[in-house]
Amino acid sequence: MPRQLEITYTSSSIGRHRQQRRTVQALGLRKLHQSVRHPDNPSIRGMIQIVEHLVTWREVEEGEKQ
């Protein structure tokens, strides 16, 4: 099964650079402690790398429950 990444918004982006705020929005994160799932690909990994200090993430299988 294809892998997915579960990304959780753990720290606020207030006072951060515009690129970091927009990256959090592009990942679909709006509220603290919200989690989203995205396919595991290089573009999503690059976005995580930009905001790694604001989010936590883990690899999950596609059929795995939240």
Buried (B, 14 or more C-beta within 10 A) or exposed (E): EEEBBBBBBBEEBEEBEEEBBBBBEEBEBEEEEEBBBBEBEEEBEEBBEBBEEBBEBEEBEEEEEE
